[in-house]
Amino acid sequence: MKKLFTIDLKDYNPNGKKFYRPSVRGIIFDDKNNIAMIYSKKYHFYKFPGGGIEGNETHLDTLAREIKEETGMTLIPETAKEFGEVLKIQKGDEVGENTIHIQQNFYYTCRVEDKIGEQDLDDGEKDLDFVLEFIPVEKAIQTNAVFESNDPFKKQMAEREKRVLEIIKETL
């Protein structure tokens, strides 16, 4: 998959233990050219529907599961096409001090069935108060551009998604 960009905070001990977290994210447009984004009503940022690969899941398995859980929509599997990868490297705390958190984010353009069902959010997603919104790409860019947080993971996630949205905007 084509590398879009890398975010490397260089805030970690380079000799630290590496923790890998691959994830898959969906780029979904409606018929009015609005993009499907997950909005945190609690923190006021947008993210693409998607999340971490579990066990032996394929990218397509993860994409379908995450879209269903976060949006209530059903992926049309044959429409999924590679868009690009973003690599994020930063200090982590998953397995003790001196951890390097390495997250590969694989983005796919795709379509979904028309029906929108119920979300099936985990506790962390419920705490973030995630809701599905179809919005103009520019609105998501503007919202994430002004997002502030003391949490480096949330801050970098909002920045990552903003940069991907800017690349998408260039292709429209």
CYANA upper distance limits for C-alpha pairs under 8 A (distance plus 0.5 A):
  1 MET  CA     82 GLU  CA      7.11
  1 MET  CA     83 PHE  CA      8.00
  1 MET  CA     84 GLY  CA      6.15
  1 MET  CA     85 GLU  CA      6.82
  1 MET  CA    106 PHE  CA      8.42
  2 LYS  CA     83 PHE  CA      7.81
  2 LYS  CA     84 GLY  CA      5.33
  2 LYS  CA     85 GLU  CA      6.54
  3 LYS  CA     84 GLY  CA      6.12
  3 LYS  CA     85 GLU  CA      5.22
  3 LYS  CA     86 VAL  CA      6.65
  3 LYS  CA     87 LEU  CA      8.37
  4 LEU  CA     84 GLY  CA      6.13
  4 LEU  CA     85 GLU  CA      6.01
  4 LEU  CA     86 VAL  CA      6.10
  4 LEU  CA    164 VAL  CA      8.40
  5 PHE  CA     85 GLU  CA      7.83
  5 PHE  CA     86 VAL  CA      5.82
  5 PHE  CA     87 LEU  CA      7.20
  6 THR  CA     86 VAL  CA      6.17
  6 THR  CA     87 LEU  CA      5.18
  6 THR  CA     88 LYS  CA      6.33
  6 THR  CA     89 ILE  CA      8.38
  7 ILE  CA     86 VAL  CA      8.16
  7 ILE  CA     87 LEU  CA      6.71
  7 ILE  CA     88 LYS  CA      5.17
  7 ILE  CA     89 ILE  CA      6.69
  7 ILE  CA    160 ARG  CA      8.25
  8 ASP  CA     88 LYS  CA      6.35
  8 ASP  CA     89 ILE  CA      5.18
  8 ASP  CA     90 GLN  CA      6.61
  9 LEU  CA     89 ILE  CA      6.85
  9 LEU  CA     90 GLN  CA      5.73
  9 LEU  CA     91 LYS  CA      8.31
 10 LYS  CA     89 ILE  CA      7.95
 10 LYS  CA     90 GLN  CA      6.77
 10 LYS  CA     91 LYS  CA      8.22
 11 ASP  CA     90 GLN  CA      6.51
 11 ASP  CA     91 LYS  CA      6.13
 12 TYR  CA     16 GLY  CA      7.87
 12 TYR  CA     90 GLN  CA      6.69
 12 TYR  CA     91 LYS  CA      5.07
 12 TYR  CA     92 GLY  CA      8.32
 12 TYR  CA     98 ASN  CA      7.04
 12 TYR  CA     99 THR  CA      7.64
 12 TYR  CA    100 ILE  CA      6.59
 13 ASN  CA     91 LYS  CA      8.25
 13 ASN  CA     98 ASN  CA      6.18
 13 ASN  CA     99 THR  CA      7.97
 13 ASN  CA    100 ILE  CA      7.83
 14 PRO  CA    100 ILE  CA      8.03
 15 ASN  CA     98 ASN  CA      8.23
 16 GLY  CA     97 GLU  CA      8.48
 16 GLY  CA     98 ASN  CA      5.13
 16 GLY  CA     99 THR  CA      5.56
 16 GLY  CA    100 ILE  CA      6.49
 17 LYS  CA     95 VAL  CA      8.37
 17 LYS  CA     98 ASN  CA      6.99
 17 LYS  CA     99 THR  CA      5.36
 17 LYS  CA    100 ILE  CA      6.52
 18 LYS  CA     99 THR  CA      6.29
 18 LYS  CA    100 ILE  CA      5.22
 18 LYS  CA    101 HIS  CA      6.75
 18 LYS  CA    102 ILE  CA      7.47
 19 PHE  CA     92 GLY  CA      8.35
 19 PHE  CA     94 GLU  CA      7.63
 19 PHE  CA     95 VAL  CA      8.06
 19 PHE  CA     99 THR  CA      7.20
 19 PHE  CA    100 ILE  CA      6.42
 19 PHE  CA    101 HIS  CA      5.52
 19 PHE  CA    102 ILE  CA      6.49
 20 TYR  CA    101 HIS  CA      6.73
 20 TYR  CA    102 ILE  CA      5.34
 20 TYR  CA    103 GLN  CA      6.38
 20 TYR  CA    104 GLN  CA      8.29
 21 ARG  CA     52 GLY  CA      7.06
 21 ARG  CA     53 ILE  CA      8.16
 21 ARG  CA    101 HIS  CA      7.93
 21 ARG  CA    102 ILE  CA      6.64
 21 ARG  CA    103 GLN  CA      5.19
 21 ARG  CA    104 GLN  CA      6.99
 22 PRO  CA     52 GLY  CA      6.29
 22 PRO  CA     53 ILE  CA      6.46
 22 PRO  CA    103 GLN  CA      5.89
 22 PRO  CA    104 GLN  CA      5.08
 22 PRO  CA    105 ASN  CA      6.59
 22 PRO  CA    106 PHE  CA      8.22
 23 SER  CA     50 GLY  CA      7.64
 23 SER  CA     51 GLY  CA      5.54
 23 SER  CA     52 GLY  CA      4.53
 23 SER  CA     53 ILE  CA      5.86
 23 SER  CA     62 THR  CA      8.50
 23 SER  CA    103 GLN  CA      7.67
 23 SER  CA    104 GLN  CA      6.54
 23 SER  CA    105 ASN  CA      5.41
 23 SER  CA    106 PHE  CA      6.61
 24 VAL  CA     50 GLY  CA      6.01
 24 VAL  CA     51 GLY  CA      6.12
 24 VAL  CA     52 GLY  CA      6.95
 24 VAL  CA     53 ILE  CA      7.48
 24 VAL  CA     59 HIS  CA      6.79
 24 VAL  CA     62 THR  CA      7.02
 24 VAL  CA     63 LEU  CA      6.32
 24 VAL  CA    105 ASN  CA      6.22
 24 VAL  CA    106 PHE  CA      5.18
 24 VAL  CA    107 TYR  CA      6.42
 24 VAL  CA    108 TYR  CA      8.06
 25 ARG  CA     48 PHE  CA      6.43
 25 ARG  CA     49 PRO  CA      6.15
 25 ARG  CA     50 GLY  CA      4.61
 25 ARG  CA     51 GLY  CA      6.92
 25 ARG  CA     63 LEU  CA      6.90
 25 ARG  CA    105 ASN  CA      7.50
 25 ARG  CA    106 PHE  CA      6.57
 25 ARG  CA    107 TYR  CA      5.27
 25 ARG  CA    108 TYR  CA      6.75
 26 GLY  CA     48 PHE  CA      6.68
 26 GLY  CA     49 PRO  CA      6.10
 26 GLY  CA     50 GLY  CA      6.60
 26 GLY  CA     63 LEU  CA      7.11
 26 GLY  CA     67 ILE  CA      7.67
 26 GLY  CA    107 TYR  CA      6.38
 26 GLY  CA    108 TYR  CA      5.62
 26 GLY  CA    109 THR  CA      6.39
 26 GLY  CA    110 CYS  CA      7.01
 27 ILE  CA     35 ILE  CA      7.71
 27 ILE  CA     36 ALA  CA      7.65
 27 ILE  CA     48 PHE  CA      7.30
 27 ILE  CA     49 PRO  CA      8.23
 27 ILE  CA    107 TYR  CA      7.42
 27 ILE  CA    108 TYR  CA      6.35
 27 ILE  CA    109 THR  CA      4.99
 27 ILE  CA    110 CYS  CA      6.60
 28 ILE  CA     35 ILE  CA      6.19
 28 ILE  CA     36 ALA  CA      5.91
 28 ILE  CA    109 THR  CA      6.64
 28 ILE  CA    110 CYS  CA      6.09
 28 ILE  CA    111 ARG  CA      6.36
 28 ILE  CA    112 VAL  CA      8.00
 29 PHE  CA     33 ASN  CA      6.04
 29 PHE  CA     34 ASN  CA      5.95
 29 PHE  CA     35 ILE  CA      4.93
 29 PHE  CA     36 ALA  CA      6.55
 29 PHE  CA    111 ARG  CA      7.81
 29 PHE  CA    134 PHE  CA      8.36
 30 ASP  CA     34 ASN  CA      6.03
 30 ASP  CA     35 ILE  CA      6.97
 30 ASP  CA     36 ALA  CA      7.96
 30 ASP  CA    134 PHE  CA      7.90
 33 ASN  CA    136 PRO  CA      7.72
 34 ASN  CA    134 PHE  CA      5.88
 34 ASN  CA    135 ILE  CA      5.27
 34 ASN  CA    136 PRO  CA      5.19
 34 ASN  CA    137 VAL  CA      7.12
 35 ILE  CA    133 GLU  CA      8.46
 35 ILE  CA    134 PHE  CA      5.68
 35 ILE  CA    135 ILE  CA      5.93
 35 ILE  CA    136 PRO  CA      6.65
 35 ILE  CA    137 VAL  CA      6.62
 36 ALA  CA     48 PHE  CA      7.81
 36 ALA  CA     49 PRO  CA      8.16
 36 ALA  CA    132 LEU  CA      7.31
 36 ALA  CA    133 GLU  CA      6.25
 36 ALA  CA    134 PHE  CA      4.97
 36 ALA  CA    135 ILE  CA      7.18
 37 MET  CA     46 TYR  CA      6.53
 37 MET  CA     47 LYS  CA      6.21
 37 MET  CA     48 PHE  CA      5.60
 37 MET  CA     49 PRO  CA      6.79
 37 MET  CA    132 LEU  CA      6.41
 37 MET  CA    133 GLU  CA      5.94
 37 MET  CA    134 PHE  CA      6.75
 37 MET  CA    135 ILE  CA      7.86
 37 MET  CA    140 ALA  CA      8.44
 38 ILE  CA     46 TYR  CA      6.02
 38 ILE  CA     47 LYS  CA      5.67
 38 ILE  CA     48 PHE  CA      6.45
 38 ILE  CA     49 PRO  CA      6.47
 38 ILE  CA     70 GLU  CA      7.92
 38 ILE  CA     71 THR  CA      8.11
 38 ILE  CA    130 PHE  CA      6.49
 38 ILE  CA    131 VAL  CA      6.01
 38 ILE  CA    132 LEU  CA      5.24
 38 ILE  CA    133 GLU  CA      6.72
 39 TYR  CA     44 HIS  CA      7.23
 39 TYR  CA     45 PHE  CA      6.26
 39 TYR  CA     46 TYR  CA      5.04
 39 TYR  CA     47 LYS  CA      7.03
 39 TYR  CA    129 ASP  CA      8.37
 39 TYR  CA    130 PHE  CA      5.87
 39 TYR  CA    131 VAL  CA      5.79
 39 TYR  CA    132 LEU  CA      6.77
 39 TYR  CA    133 GLU  CA      7.20
 40 SER  CA     44 HIS  CA      5.69
 40 SER  CA     45 PHE  CA      6.05
 40 SER  CA     46 TYR  CA      6.99
 40 SER  CA    128 LEU  CA      5.96
 40 SER  CA    129 ASP  CA      5.82
 40 SER  CA    130 PHE  CA      5.12
 40 SER  CA    131 VAL  CA      7.13
 41 LYS  CA     45 PHE  CA      8.24
 41 LYS  CA    128 LEU  CA      7.47
 41 LYS  CA    129 ASP  CA      5.85
 41 LYS  CA    130 PHE  CA      6.88
 41 LYS  CA    131 VAL  CA      7.83
 42 LYS  CA    127 ASP  CA      8.36
 42 LYS  CA    128 LEU  CA      6.08
 42 LYS  CA    129 ASP  CA      6.19
 43 TYR  CA    128 LEU  CA      7.47
 44 HIS  CA    143 THR  CA      7.92
 44 HIS  CA    147 PHE  CA      7.57
 45 PHE  CA    140 ALA  CA      8.32
 45 PHE  CA    143 THR  CA      6.71
 45 PHE  CA    144 ASN  CA      5.92
 45 PHE  CA    147 PHE  CA      6.88
 45 PHE  CA    158 ALA  CA      6.95
 46 TYR  CA    140 ALA  CA      6.64
 46 TYR  CA    143 THR  CA      7.86
 46 TYR  CA    144 ASN  CA      6.95
 46 TYR  CA    158 ALA  CA      7.29
 46 TYR  CA    161 GLU  CA      8.00
 47 LYS  CA    157 MET  CA      8.14
 47 LYS  CA    158 ALA  CA      7.36
 47 LYS  CA    161 GLU  CA      6.53
 48 PHE  CA    161 GLU  CA      7.60
 49 PRO  CA     66 GLU  CA      7.12
 49 PRO  CA     67 ILE  CA      6.17
 49 PRO  CA     70 GLU  CA      6.66
 49 PRO  CA     71 THR  CA      7.59
 50 GLY  CA     62 THR  CA      8.23
 50 GLY  CA     63 LEU  CA      6.78
 50 GLY  CA     66 GLU  CA      5.35
 50 GLY  CA     67 ILE  CA      6.55
 50 GLY  CA     70 GLU  CA      7.88
 51 GLY  CA     62 THR  CA      8.01
 51 GLY  CA     63 LEU  CA      8.39
 51 GLY  CA     66 GLU  CA      6.59
 52 GLY  CA     62 THR  CA      7.85
 53 ILE  CA     57 GLU  CA      6.66
 53 ILE  CA     58 THR  CA      8.06
 53 ILE  CA     59 HIS  CA      7.71
 53 ILE  CA     62 THR  CA      6.18
 54 GLU  CA     62 THR  CA      7.89
 57 GLU  CA     61 ASP  CA      6.09
 57 GLU  CA     62 THR  CA      6.60
 58 THR  CA     62 THR  CA      6.75
 59 HIS  CA     63 LEU  CA      6.53
 60 LEU  CA     64 ALA  CA      6.63
 60 LEU  CA     77 PRO  CA      7.55
 60 LEU  CA     80 ALA  CA      8.18
 61 ASP  CA     65 ARG  CA      6.67
 62 THR  CA     66 GLU  CA      6.38
 63 LEU  CA     67 ILE  CA      6.48
 63 LEU  CA     75 LEU  CA      8.24
 64 ALA  CA     68 LYS  CA      6.64
 64 ALA  CA     74 THR  CA      7.33
 64 ALA  CA     75 LEU  CA      5.84
 64 ALA  CA     77 PRO  CA      7.94
 65 ARG  CA     69 GLU  CA      6.62
 66 GLU  CA     70 GLU  CA      6.41
 67 ILE  CA     71 THR  CA      6.03
 67 ILE  CA     72 GLY  CA      7.36
 67 ILE  CA     73 MET  CA      6.72
 67 ILE  CA     74 THR  CA      7.37
 67 ILE  CA     75 LEU  CA      7.39
 68 LYS  CA     72 GLY  CA      5.09
 68 LYS  CA     73 MET  CA      5.51
 68 LYS  CA     74 THR  CA      6.08
 68 LYS  CA     75 LEU  CA      7.93
 68 LYS  CA    119 GLN  CA      7.55
 68 LYS  CA    120 ASP  CA      8.10
 69 GLU  CA    119 GLN  CA      5.76
 69 GLU  CA    120 ASP  CA      5.00
 69 GLU  CA    121 LEU  CA      6.46
 70 GLU  CA    119 GLN  CA      5.85
 70 GLU  CA    120 ASP  CA      6.82
 70 GLU  CA    121 LEU  CA      6.58
 70 GLU  CA    130 PHE  CA      8.30
 70 GLU  CA    131 VAL  CA      8.39
 70 GLU  CA    132 LEU  CA      7.99
 71 THR  CA    116 ILE  CA      7.80
 71 THR  CA    117 GLY  CA      8.07
 71 THR  CA    118 GLU  CA      7.80
 71 THR  CA    119 GLN  CA      5.94
 71 THR  CA    131 VAL  CA      8.09
 71 THR  CA    132 LEU  CA      6.19
 72 GLY  CA    116 ILE  CA      5.79
 72 GLY  CA    117 GLY  CA      4.76
 72 GLY  CA    118 GLU  CA      5.23
 72 GLY  CA    119 GLN  CA      5.12
 72 GLY  CA    120 ASP  CA      7.79
 73 MET  CA    112 VAL  CA      6.83
 73 MET  CA    113 GLU  CA      7.12
 73 MET  CA    114 ASP  CA      8.19
 73 MET  CA    115 LYS  CA      6.97
 73 MET  CA    116 ILE  CA      5.32
 73 MET  CA    117 GLY  CA      6.50
 74 THR  CA    112 VAL  CA      5.87
 74 THR  CA    113 GLU  CA      6.03
 74 THR  CA    115 LYS  CA      8.26
 74 THR  CA    116 ILE  CA      8.26
 75 LEU  CA    110 CYS  CA      7.83
 75 LEU  CA    111 ARG  CA      6.73
 75 LEU  CA    112 VAL  CA      4.88
 75 LEU  CA    113 GLU  CA      6.97
 76 ILE  CA     80 ALA  CA      7.95
 76 ILE  CA    110 CYS  CA      7.79
 76 ILE  CA    111 ARG  CA      6.27
 76 ILE  CA    112 VAL  CA      5.64
 76 ILE  CA    113 GLU  CA      6.98
 77 PRO  CA    110 CYS  CA      8.27
 79 THR  CA    109 THR  CA      8.15
 79 THR  CA    110 CYS  CA      5.57
 79 THR  CA    111 ARG  CA      6.32
 80 ALA  CA    108 TYR  CA      6.42
 80 ALA  CA    109 THR  CA      6.13
 80 ALA  CA    110 CYS  CA      4.84
 80 ALA  CA    111 ARG  CA      7.62
 81 LYS  CA    108 TYR  CA      5.81
 81 LYS  CA    109 THR  CA      5.82
 81 LYS  CA    110 CYS  CA      6.91
 82 GLU  CA    106 PHE  CA      8.35
 82 GLU  CA    107 TYR  CA      6.95
 82 GLU  CA    108 TYR  CA      5.15
 82 GLU  CA    109 THR  CA      7.02
 83 PHE  CA    106 PHE  CA      8.29
 83 PHE  CA    107 TYR  CA      5.89
 83 PHE  CA    108 TYR  CA      5.49
 83 PHE  CA    109 THR  CA      6.63
 84 GLY  CA    106 PHE  CA      6.60
 84 GLY  CA    107 TYR  CA      5.87
 84 GLY  CA    108 TYR  CA      7.67
 85 GLU  CA    104 GLN  CA      7.33
 85 GLU  CA    105 ASN  CA      5.97
 85 GLU  CA    106 PHE  CA      5.12
 85 GLU  CA    107 TYR  CA      6.55
 86 VAL  CA    104 GLN  CA      6.56
 86 VAL  CA    105 ASN  CA      5.58
 86 VAL  CA    106 PHE  CA      7.22
 86 VAL  CA    160 ARG  CA      8.33
 87 LEU  CA    102 ILE  CA      7.77
 87 LEU  CA    103 GLN  CA      6.36
 87 LEU  CA    104 GLN  CA      5.26
 87 LEU  CA    105 ASN  CA      6.71
 88 LYS  CA    101 HIS  CA      8.39
 88 LYS  CA    102 ILE  CA      6.34
 88 LYS  CA    103 GLN  CA      5.61
 88 LYS  CA    104 GLN  CA      7.02
 88 LYS  CA    105 ASN  CA      8.36
 89 ILE  CA    100 ILE  CA      7.41
 89 ILE  CA    101 HIS  CA      6.19
 89 ILE  CA    102 ILE  CA      5.16
 89 ILE  CA    103 GLN  CA      6.95
 90 GLN  CA    100 ILE  CA      6.37
 90 GLN  CA    101 HIS  CA      5.81
 90 GLN  CA    102 ILE  CA      7.28
 91 LYS  CA     98 ASN  CA      7.72
 91 LYS  CA     99 THR  CA      6.48
 91 LYS  CA    100 ILE  CA      5.41
 91 LYS  CA    101 HIS  CA      6.17
 92 GLY  CA     97 GLU  CA      8.24
 92 GLY  CA     98 ASN  CA      7.90
 92 GLY  CA     99 THR  CA      5.51
 92 GLY  CA    100 ILE  CA      5.84
 92 GLY  CA    101 HIS  CA      5.28
 93 ASP  CA     97 GLU  CA      6.48
 93 ASP  CA     98 ASN  CA      8.01
 93 ASP  CA     99 THR  CA      6.31
 93 ASP  CA    101 HIS  CA      8.34
 94 GLU  CA     99 THR  CA      7.41
 94 GLU  CA    101 HIS  CA      8.30
 95 VAL  CA     99 THR  CA      6.97
121 LEU  CA    125 GLU  CA      6.03
121 LEU  CA    126 LYS  CA      6.38
122 ASP  CA    126 LYS  CA      6.65
123 ASP  CA    127 ASP  CA      6.60
124 GLY  CA    128 LEU  CA      6.88
125 GLU  CA    129 ASP  CA      6.82
125 GLU  CA    130 PHE  CA      6.48
126 LYS  CA    130 PHE  CA      6.77
135 ILE  CA    139 LYS  CA      7.18
135 ILE  CA    140 ALA  CA      7.66
136 PRO  CA    140 ALA  CA      7.44
137 VAL  CA    141 ILE  CA      6.87
137 VAL  CA    165 LEU  CA      7.07
137 VAL  CA    169 LYS  CA      7.22
138 GLU  CA    142 GLN  CA      6.60
138 GLU  CA    169 LYS  CA      8.20
139 LYS  CA    143 THR  CA      6.59
140 ALA  CA    144 ASN  CA      6.64
140 ALA  CA    162 LYS  CA      7.75
140 ALA  CA    165 LEU  CA      8.14
141 ILE  CA    145 ALA  CA      6.48
141 ILE  CA    162 LYS  CA      5.61
141 ILE  CA    163 ARG  CA      8.46
141 ILE  CA    165 LEU  CA      6.86
141 ILE  CA    166 GLU  CA      7.48
142 GLN  CA    146 VAL  CA      7.19
143 THR  CA    147 PHE  CA      6.95
144 ASN  CA    158 ALA  CA      6.00
144 ASN  CA    159 GLU  CA      7.14
144 ASN  CA    161 GLU  CA      8.23
144 ASN  CA    162 LYS  CA      6.37
145 ALA  CA    158 ALA  CA      8.35
145 ALA  CA    159 GLU  CA      7.62
145 ALA  CA    162 LYS  CA      7.28
147 PHE  CA    155 LYS  CA      7.83
147 PHE  CA    158 ALA  CA      7.66
148 GLU  CA    155 LYS  CA      7.13
149 SER  CA    154 LYS  CA      7.29
149 SER  CA    155 LYS  CA      6.16
150 ASN  CA    155 LYS  CA      7.92
151 ASP  CA    155 LYS  CA      6.67
152 PRO  CA    156 GLN  CA      6.45
153 PHE  CA    157 MET  CA      6.49
154 LYS  CA    158 ALA  CA      6.65
155 LYS  CA    159 GLU  CA      6.79
156 GLN  CA    160 ARG  CA      6.42
157 MET  CA    161 GLU  CA      6.65
158 ALA  CA    162 LYS  CA      6.61
159 GLU  CA    163 ARG  CA      6.73
160 ARG  CA    164 VAL  CA      6.83
161 GLU  CA    165 LEU  CA      6.57
162 LYS  CA    166 GLU  CA      6.72
163 ARG  CA    167 ILE  CA      6.94
164 VAL  CA    168 ILE  CA      6.75
165 LEU  CA    169 LYS  CA      6.56
166 GLU  CA    170 GLU  CA      6.97
167 ILE  CA    171 THR  CA      7.31
168 ILE  CA    172 LEU  CA      7.14
